[in-house]
């Protein structure tokens, strides 16, 4: 343990996991946590100058810190998404209003133009009617003048001009014509008054339409300005949303790096103690996304946590014949030759193991390592394991086998982290039928025992007998 406060990164690390250093109070602040964990990620060493226990504690704190950061950002993203949706709805609504106003303005403009044409036609009719009135008035004037001239004639002049009856007939005709022209004049004037009234009405309608168009244009302008403002807010919100996505990805990436570092610290290659196995299960469970207690329960069920990885050896790489390690008794088959023998030989070659000295199960399938994978099944995970671990995985290495098992269980539904999903995953992990149901029930009992130990630090006698 470090006893002095050295001016190096280790001092910061210790301040997070120890209450004091050389009499100075510890400083576990959120901003310091971010700086410290970031520095830890950038450091080539796992934890400079820290013991394995202290390093593991710090890594767990950092993993929790980044997980909390990611969860908080996820909440912010949810809020920002809601704001985006609200703004998008507002912009969409304003677009519809603008389109509606544009339609109304176009419609009003067309109606106004039509009325203007009608006004022109009406004015033309008024002008024609005025001309007709003038003609009628001129005719009446001529008739009245003729009547006047006739009235001025004396009796002698009338007699001298001819027949008296013609004179009176002419007078009657002129009076009748005057009456008809007078009626026509009145009708024409009435038509003129009507047309002028219509023109005034249409002028009023055109004026009202022009006012309406002006108001609608103003409303459209206001909506366009509002739309631009909402679009500006939407762009800002979108930028915030994209930044939050980047922040969340960064937090998740940092968490993955921390968990990988934690995984490296927790990793062991020999038969682990329960504590070591639990540390590996926690690291792997956090990395893959399943409950550590469930993962360790499966490993416990399969190999007593690495204490029993197989009691047989292969003796013939061509036929799959083997023997029991304890007695040397021959086994007619320790592999399903058509399916698992060649994969087993490939796996051994890839990790530098002698296939004739590598323990496997005696169940005629050649199950391997703490997780008791069939060689053919292990091959399904080779690429994923290499990508995740950064090297070729070894089925007999504790952390490698734990990781493979976690991936397989996750694929089977254990990432749901519920009793139902875990029980179903354990059932499928073992096969099917009644044996698989018994296996699944046993795994869940072990998982409950291990979870109780994780939560309370204690384990009942029955659980100890089951696990150990």
C-alpha positions in Angstrom: 0.0 0.0 0.0 1.2 3.5 -0.8 1.9 5.4 2.4 2.8 8.9 1.1 1.0 11.3 -1.2 3.2 11.3 -4.3 2.6 13.9 -7.0 1.5 11.3 -9.5 -1.7 9.9 -10.8 -1.7 7.3 -8.1 -2.5 10.0 -5.5 -5.7 10.8 -7.4 -6.6 7.2 -7.6 -6.1 6.6 -3.9 -8.1 9.7 -3.1 -11.1 8.0 -4.7 -10.9 4.8 -2.8 -9.3 5.8 0.5 -10.8 8.2 3.0 -7.6 10.1 3.6 -3.9 10.3 2.7 -1.2 11.5 5.1 -3.9 13.3 7.1 -5.5 15.0 4.1 -9.3 14.3 3.5 -10.2 12.3 0.4 -11.8 14.2 -2.5 -14.5 12.2 -4.3 -16.1 14.8 -6.5 -18.0 14.2 -9.7 -15.7 16.5 -11.7 -12.7 14.8 -10.2 -14.2 11.4 -11.0 -14.5 12.3 -14.7 -10.9 13.6 -14.8 -9.6 10.6 -13.0 -11.4 8.0 -15.0 -10.4 9.7 -18.2 -6.8 9.7 -17.1 -7.1 6.0 -16.2 -8.4 5.2 -19.7 -5.5 7.1 -21.4 -3.0 5.4 -19.1 -1.1 2.4 -20.6 -0.9 0.7 -17.2 -4.0 -0.6 -15.5 -3.6 1.4 -12.3 -0.2 3.0 -11.7 1.2 2.1 -8.3 -2.1 0.6 -7.0 -2.6 -2.9 -5.6 -4.9 -5.3 -7.5 -7.7 -4.8 -5.0 -7.5 -1.0 -5.0 -7.3 -1.0 -8.8 -10.3 -3.2 -9.1 -12.2 -0.9 -6.7 -11.3 2.1 -8.7 -12.2 0.5 -12.0 -15.6 -0.5 -10.6 -16.2 3.1 -9.6 -15.2 4.4 -13.0 -17.4 1.8 -14.7 -20.3 2.8 -12.5 -19.5 6.5 -13.2 -19.6 6.1 -17.0 -22.7 3.9 -16.8 -24.5 6.6 -14.8 -23.2 9.2 -17.3 -24.6 7.2 -20.2 -28.0 6.7 -18.4 -28.2 10.4 -17.7 -27.4 11.3 -21.3 -30.0 8.8 -22.4 -32.6 10.6 -20.3 -31.5 13.9 -21.8 -31.8 12.4 -25.3 -35.3 11.4 -24.5 -36.2 15.0 -23.4 -34.4 16.4 -26.5 -36.3 14.0 -28.7 -39.6 15.2 -27.2 -38.5 18.8 -27.8 -37.5 17.9 -31.4 -40.9 16.3 -32.0 -42.7 19.4 -30.5 -40.7 21.8 -32.7 -41.2 19.6 -35.8 -44.9 19.5 -35.1 -44.9 23.3 -34.8 -43.0 23.8 -38.0 -45.3 21.4 -39.8 -48.3 23.2 -38.4 -46.9 26.6 -39.6 -46.2 25.2 -43.0 -49.8 24.1 -43.3 -51.0 27.5 -42.2 -48.8 29.2 -44.7 -50.0 26.9 -47.5 -53.6 27.6 -46.5 -53.0 31.4 -46.5 -51.3 31.1 -49.9 -54.3 29.3 -51.2 -56.7 31.9 -49.7 -54.6 34.8 -51.1 -54.5 33.2 -54.5 -58.3 32.6 -54.4 -59.0 36.2 -53.1 -56.7 37.6 -55.8 -58.5 35.7 -58.5 -61.9 36.8 -57.2 -60.7 40.4 -57.0 -59.4 40.3 -60.6 -62.8 38.8 -61.7 -64.6 41.6 -59.9 -62.4 44.2 -61.4 -63.2 42.9 -64.9 -66.9 43.0 -64.0 -66.5 46.6 -62.8 -65.0 47.5 -66.1 -67.8 45.8 -68.0 -70.3 47.5 -65.8 -68.7 50.8 -66.4 -68.8 50.2 -70.1 -72.5 49.3 -69.8 -73.1 52.5 -67.8 -71.3 54.5 -70.5 -73.4 52.9 -73.2 -76.6 53.6 -71.2 -75.5 57.2 -70.7 -75.2 57.5 -74.5 -78.6 56.0 -75.0 -80.0 58.5 -72.4 -78.4 61.3 -74.3 -79.9 60.1 -77.6 -83.3 59.8 -76.0 -83.1 63.2 -74.5 -82.0 64.6 -77.9 -85.0 62.9 -79.6 -87.4 64.3 -76.9 -85.9 67.7 -77.5 -86.5 67.4 -81.3 -90.1 66.2 -80.7 -90.9 69.0 -78.2 -89.4 71.5 -80.7 -91.7 70.1 -83.4 -94.7 70.2 -81.1 -93.8 73.8 -80.3 -93.6 74.7 -83.9 -96.9 73.1 -84.6 -98.6 74.9 -81.7 -97.3 78.3 -83.1 -99.2 77.8 -86.4 -102.3 79.9 -86.8 -105.6 78.5 -88.1 -105.1 80.2 -91.5 -101.6 78.6 -91.8 -103.1 75.2 -90.9 -105.8 75.6 -93.5 -103.4 76.8 -96.2 -101.1 73.8 -95.6 -103.7 71.3 -96.3 -106.1 68.9 -94.6 -107.0 69.7 -91.0 -107.1 66.1 -90.0 -103.5 65.6 -91.1 -102.5 68.4 -88.7 -104.2 66.8 -85.8 -102.8 63.4 -86.7 -99.3 64.8 -86.8 -99.8 66.4 -83.4 -101.1 63.1 -82.0 -98.2 61.2 -83.5 -95.7 63.6 -82.0 -97.3 63.4 -78.6 -97.4 59.6 -78.8 -93.7 59.5 -79.9 -92.8 61.8 -77.1 -94.5 59.6 -74.5 -92.7 56.5 -75.8 -89.4 58.2 -75.8 -90.1 59.5 -72.3 -90.8 55.9 -71.1 -87.6 54.7 -72.8 -85.7 57.5 -71.1 -87.1 56.5 -67.7 -86.2 52.9 -68.3 -82.7 53.8 -69.4 -82.2 56.0 -66.4 -83.4 53.2 -64.1 -80.9 50.9 -65.8 -78.2 53.4 -65.3 -79.0 53.8 -61.6 -79.0 50.0 -61.3 -75.6 49.7 -63.0 -74.1 52.4 -61.0 -75.3 50.7 -57.8 -73.8 47.4 -59.0 -70.5 49.2 -59.8 -70.4 50.7 -56.3 -71.2 47.3 -54.7 -68.4 45.6 -56.8 -66.0 48.4 -56.0 -66.7 47.9 -52.3 -66.2 44.1 -52.7 -62.9 44.7 -54.5 -61.8 47.0 -51.8 -62.7 44.6 -49.1 -61.0 41.7 -50.9 -57.8 43.8 -51.3 -57.9 44.5 -47.5 -58.4 40.8 -46.9 -55.5 40.0 -49.2 -53.3 42.5 -47.3 -54.3 40.9 -43.9 -53.7 37.4 -45.2 -50.3 38.5 -46.6 -49.4 39.9 -43.3 -50.5 36.7 -41.5 -48.4 34.7 -44.0 -45.4 36.9 -43.3 -45.8 36.5 -39.6 -46.2 32.7 -39.9 -43.1 32.6 -42.2 -41.1 34.5 -39.6 -42.4 32.2 -36.8 -41.6 29.2 -39.0 -38.0 30.4 -39.5 -37.6 31.0 -35.8 -39.0 27.5 -35.0 -36.7 26.0 -37.6 -33.7 27.8 -36.0 -34.7 26.3 -32.6 -35.1 22.9 -34.3 -31.6 23.2 -35.8 -30.2 24.1 -32.4 -32.1 21.2 -30.8 -30.9 18.8 -33.5 -27.3 19.9 -32.9 -27.8 19.4 -29.2 -29.4 15.9 -29.9 -26.4 14.9 -32.1 -24.0 16.1 -29.5 -25.8 14.1 -26.8 -25.6 11.0 -29.1 -21.9 11.6 -29.4 -21.6 12.1 -25.6 -23.5 8.9 -25.0 -21.4 7.0 -27.4 -18.2 8.4 -25.8 -19.5 7.4 -22.3 -20.4 3.9 -23.5 -17.0 3.6 -25.2 -15.3 4.8 -22.0 -17.3 2.3 -20.0 -16.3 -0.5 -22.3 -12.6 0.4 -22.0 -12.9 0.5 -18.2 -14.7 -2.8 -18.1 -12.1 -4.3 -20.4 -9.4 -3.0 -18.1 -11.4 -4.4 -15.1 -11.6 -7.6 -17.0 -7.9 -7.8 -17.4 -7.3 -7.1 -13.8 -9.7 -9.7 -12.7 -8.6 -12.3 -15.2 -6.8 -15.5 -13.9 -5.6 -18.6 -15.7 -5.3 -21.1 -12.8 -8.2 -22.8 -11.0 -9.7 -19.7 -9.4 -10.9 -19.2 -5.8 -14.6 -18.3 -5.4 -13.6 -14.7 -4.9 -11.5 -14.6 -8.1 -14.2 -16.3 -10.1 -16.7 -13.8 -8.8 -14.5 -10.9 -9.8 -14.2 -12.4 -13.3 -17.9 -13.0 -13.5 -18.6 -9.4 -12.5 -16.2 -8.0 -15.1 -17.5 -10.3 -17.9 -21.2 -9.8 -16.9 -20.8 -6.0 -17.0 -19.0 -6.2 -20.4 -21.5 -8.6 -22.0 -24.7 -7.5 -20.2 -25.8 -10.5 -18.1 -26.1 -11.0 -14.3 -22.7 -12.1 -12.8 -24.5 -14.4 -10.4 -26.2 -16.2 -13.2 -23.0 -16.5 -15.2 -21.1 -17.9 -12.2 -24.0 -20.3 -11.4 -23.7 -21.8 -14.9 -19.9 -22.2 -14.5 -20.5 -23.7 -11.1 -23.0 -26.1 -12.6 -20.7 -27.0 -15.5 -17.3 -27.5 -13.8 -17.5 -26.6 -10.1 -16.0 -23.2 -11.1 -13.1 -24.7 -13.0 -12.2 -27.4 -10.6 -13.5 -30.1 -12.9 -12.8 -29.3 -16.6 -12.7 -33.0 -17.7 -11.6 -36.4 -16.5 -10.6 -37.8 -19.9 -7.8 -37.5 -22.5 -7.8 -38.0 -26.2 -5.5 -40.8 -27.3 -6.0 -41.0 -31.0 -6.5 -37.9 -33.1 -7.9 -39.9 -35.9 -10.6 -42.1 -34.2 -11.5 -40.0 -31.1 -10.6 -42.9 -28.8 -9.5 -41.8 -25.3 -8.9 -42.8 -21.7 -9.8 -41.9 -18.2 -7.1 -39.8 -16.5 -7.6 -41.3 -13.1 -7.5 -45.0 -14.1 -6.1 -45.0 -17.6 -9.1 -47.1 -18.7 -9.8 -46.9 -22.4 -12.7 -45.0 -23.7 -14.1 -46.0 -27.1 -15.0 -42.4 -27.8 -14.5 -39.1 -26.1 -15.6 -37.0 -29.1 -18.4 -37.1 -31.6 -15.8 -37.6 -34.4 -17.9 -36.3 -37.3 -18.7 -33.0 -35.5 -16.2 -32.2 -32.7 -12.9 -33.9 -33.2 -11.5 -31.6 -35.9 -12.7 -28.5 -34.2 -11.0 -29.7 -31.0 -7.7 -30.2 -32.8 -8.0 -26.7 -34.4 -8.7 -25.1 -31.1 -5.7 -26.8 -29.4 -3.4 -25.7 -32.2 -4.6 -22.1 -32.1 -3.8 -21.8 -28.3 -0.7 -24.0 -28.3 -2.1 -26.9 -26.4 -1.2 -30.6 -26.9 -4.6 -32.2 -27.8 -3.4 -35.5 -26.2 -2.7 -33.8 -22.9 -5.6 -31.5 -22.7 -8.5 -32.7 -20.3 -12.0 -33.0 -21.8 -15.2 -34.5 -20.4 -15.9 -38.2 -20.6 -19.4 -37.8 -22.0 -18.4 -38.8 -25.5 -18.7 -35.2 -26.7 -15.4 -33.8 -25.6 -16.7 -30.8 -23.6 -13.9 -28.3 -22.8 -12.8 -26.0 -20.0 -14.7 -24.3 -17.2 -17.7 -23.5 -19.3 -17.7 -27.1 -20.9 -18.2 -26.0 -24.5 -18.5 -28.5 -27.2 -15.6 -27.8 -29.7 -18.1 -27.3 -32.6 -20.0 -24.8 -30.5 -16.9 -22.9 -29.4 -16.0 -22.4 -33.1 -19.1 -20.4 -33.5 -17.7 -17.8 -31.0 -14.1 -17.7 -32.1 -14.3 -14.5 -34.1 -16.5 -12.7 -31.6 -14.2 -13.6 -28.7 -11.1 -12.5 -30.6 -12.7 -9.2 -31.4 -13.8 -8.7 -27.8 -10.6 -10.0 -26.1 -8.1 -8.8 -28.6 -6.5 -12.2 -28.9 -7.3 -15.9 -29.7 -9.5 -17.2 -26.9 -8.5 -20.3 -24.9 -11.5 -22.5 -23.7 -9.4 -23.5 -20.6 -8.5 -20.0 -19.5 -10.9 -18.7 -16.9 -11.7 -15.3 -18.3 -11.9 -16.6 -21.9 -14.3 -19.4 -21.0 -16.4 -17.0 -18.8 -16.7 -14.6 -21.8 -17.7 -17.3 -24.2 -20.3 -18.6 -21.8 -21.6 -15.1 -21.2 -21.9 -14.5 -25.0 -23.7 -17.7 -25.5 -26.1 -17.1 -22.6 -26.8 -13.6 -23.8 -27.7 -15.0 -27.2 -30.0 -17.4 -25.5 -31.9 -14.5 -23.8 -30.1 -14.1 -20.5 -29.5 -10.4 -21.2 -33.1 -10.0 -20.2 -31.9 -10.5 -16.6 -35.3 -11.9 -15.5 -36.0 -15.2 -13.9 -37.9 -16.3 -17.0 -35.3 -15.3 -19.5 -32.4 -16.8 -17.4 -34.2 -20.0 -16.8 -34.9 -20.4 -20.5 -31.3 -19.6 -21.4 -30.0 -22.2 -18.9 -32.4 -24.8 -20.3 -31.2 -24.1 -23.9 -27.6 -24.1 -22.7 -27.9 -27.7 -21.6 -30.0 -29.0 -24.4 -33.6 -30.0 -24.0 -36.0 -32.4 -22.3 -36.2 -33.3 -18.6 -32.5 -33.3 -18.0 -32.4 -29.7 -19.3 -35.2 -28.7 -16.9 -33.4 -30.3 -13.9 -30.2 -28.4 -15.1 -32.0 -25.1 -15.4 -33.6 -25.4 -11.9 -30.2 -26.2 -10.4 -28.6 -23.2 -12.1 -31.3 -20.9 -10.8 -30.8 -22.2 -7.2 -27.0 -21.5 -7.5 -27.7 -18.1 -9.0 -29.9 -17.1 -6.0 -27.2 -18.3 -3.6 -24.5 -16.3 -5.4 -26.7 -13.2 -5.7 -27.4 -13.3 -1.9 -23.7 -13.4 -1.3 -23.1 -10.5 -3.7 -25.9 -8.5 -1.9 -25.2 -9.4 1.7 -21.7 -10.9 1.8 -23.1 -14.1 3.4 -24.1 -17.6 2.2 -26.2 -20.2 3.9 -24.8 -23.7 4.7 -27.1 -25.2 2.0 -25.8 -22.7 -0.5 -22.2 -23.4 0.5 -22.8 -27.2 0.1 -24.3 -26.5 -3.4 -21.6 -24.2 -4.7 -18.5 -25.7 -3.1 
